[in-house]
């Protein structure tokens, strides 16, 4: 489980993308550029990760962050089909996209979720099944794609893997 209150936990920034997900709070940002509170504490001082469309990023540029390696060899993960549960906030007229992948160690990526455009000015819960073939270890990758507006952004909070994995 990662609530981003102290750091990125074991999640890592992808070095082959265009920019990074940033750890931030609502109390340190300008109005209109993200959620009013984080999801965990429901307070402006609570932390989450965020990408913002800005003059520094061109529309279509990507920020990627990935999980630690999860083992399919864990029999409970195979039998129960593991899940990832998370909260997202995508609000703005020119919002980009959020794509969630399941990536094998040999870098084969399967799309689990693809959201584009304004999803509302509130935190939404999503649970995705981590389907697997055989015993191949994998990671989960969150990819945020920059939109066209400087006030538009994508936030993530409370990323949790089911106990089976």
C-alpha positions in Angstrom: 0.0 0.0 0.0 1.3 3.5 -0.8 -0.4 6.7 0.3 2.5 9.0 -0.7 2.5 10.7 2.7 6.3 10.3 3.1 7.7 9.3 -0.3 7.0 7.2 -3.4 7.3 4.0 -1.4 8.8 1.4 -3.7 7.4 3.0 -6.8 10.0 4.2 -9.3 10.0 6.9 -12.0 10.6 5.6 -15.5 13.8 7.0 -16.9 12.7 6.6 -20.5 9.7 8.9 -20.4 9.4 12.7 -21.0 8.8 14.0 -17.4 8.0 12.8 -13.9 5.1 12.3 -11.5 5.5 14.7 -8.6 4.8 14.2 -5.0 2.7 17.2 -3.8 0.0 18.5 -1.5 -3.0 20.7 -2.4 -1.9 23.3 0.2 1.2 24.2 -1.9 -0.5 24.5 -5.3 -2.5 27.2 -7.1 -6.3 26.9 -7.2 -7.6 25.0 -10.2 -4.6 22.8 -10.7 -5.6 19.6 -8.9 -7.7 18.1 -6.2 -8.5 20.3 -3.1 -7.3 17.5 -0.8 -5.6 14.2 -1.0 -7.6 11.0 -0.8 -5.9 9.4 2.3 -6.3 12.2 4.8 -8.9 14.3 3.0 -6.9 17.4 4.0 -5.0 20.0 1.9 -1.8 18.9 3.7 -2.1 15.3 2.5 0.2 14.0 -0.2 -0.5 12.4 -3.6 1.3 12.2 -6.9 0.4 14.5 -9.8 1.2 15.4 -13.4 0.2 18.8 -14.7 0.0 20.0 -18.3 2.1 23.1 -18.5 4.3 25.1 -20.8 7.2 22.7 -19.9 5.4 19.7 -21.3 4.0 19.4 -24.8 0.6 17.8 -25.3 1.2 14.0 -25.7 4.3 13.8 -23.6 4.4 11.0 -21.0 5.2 10.5 -17.4 5.5 6.9 -16.2 5.9 5.4 -12.7 6.1 1.7 -12.0 5.6 -0.7 -9.1 8.0 -3.2 -7.6 8.2 -6.6 -9.3 5.3 -8.8 -8.2 5.7 -12.6 -8.3 3.2 -14.8 -10.1 4.9 -17.8 -8.4 3.0 -16.9 -5.3 0.2 -19.6 -5.5 -2.3 -17.3 -3.9 -1.7 -14.6 -6.6 -2.3 -17.2 -9.3 -5.4 -18.8 -7.7 -7.1 -15.6 -6.5 -6.1 -13.4 -9.4 -4.6 -10.4 -7.7 -5.9 -6.8 -7.9 -4.6 -3.3 -7.7 -6.9 -0.7 -6.1 -6.3 3.0 -6.5 -7.9 6.5 -6.5 -7.5 9.0 -9.4 -8.5 12.6 -10.0 -8.7 13.8 -13.6 -10.2 17.3 -13.9 -9.9 20.0 -16.5 -11.2 21.0 -19.9 -8.0 19.9 -21.8 -7.1 16.9 -19.6 -4.8 14.3 -21.1 -4.9 10.5 -20.5 -4.2 8.0 -17.8 -3.2 4.5 -19.0 -2.5 1.6 -16.6 -0.4 -1.3 -17.9 0.6 -4.7 -16.6 4.2 -5.2 -17.7 6.1 -8.5 -17.7 9.8 -8.6 -16.9 10.5 -9.0 -20.7 8.7 -5.6 -21.1 5.5 -6.9 -22.7 2.8 -4.4 -21.8 -0.9 -5.1 -21.6 -3.4 -2.2 -21.1 -5.6 -2.6 -18.0 -7.2 0.9 -18.2 -7.3 3.8 -20.6 -9.0 7.0 -19.5 -9.0 10.3 -21.5 -10.6 13.6 -20.8 -12.4 15.2 -17.8 -13.5 12.6 -15.3 -14.9 15.0 -12.7 -13.6 17.2 -9.9 -13.5 14.4 -7.3 -11.4 11.3 -6.3 -12.7 8.1 -8.0 -11.9 4.6 -6.9 -10.8 1.9 -9.4 -10.0 -1.8 -8.9 -8.2 -3.6 -11.7 -7.7 -7.4 -11.9 -4.1 -8.4 -12.5 -4.6 -11.2 -15.0 -1.6 -13.4 -15.6 -0.3 -16.1 -17.9 1.8 -18.7 -16.3 4.4 -17.9 -13.7 5.8 -14.7 -15.2 6.7 -11.9 -12.8 5.2 -8.5 -13.5 4.9 -4.8 -12.6 2.1 -2.3 -12.8 2.8 1.0 -14.7 0.8 4.2 -14.5 1.3 6.5 -17.5 0.0 10.0 -17.5 -0.1 11.9 -20.8 0.0 15.7 -20.8 -3.1 17.5 -22.2 -3.3 21.0 -23.7 -4.3 23.2 -20.7 -2.0 24.6 -18.1 -4.5 24.1 -15.2 -5.3 20.5 -16.1 -3.7 17.6 -14.3 -4.0 13.9 -13.2 -3.5 12.8 -9.6 -3.1 9.4 -8.0 -3.4 8.3 -4.4 -3.7 5.2 -2.2 -2.2 2.6 -4.6 -2.9 -0.8 -3.0 -2.2 -4.4 -4.1 -4.4 -7.1 -2.9 -2.9 -9.3 -0.2 -2.8 -12.3 -2.5 0.1 -10.7 -4.4 
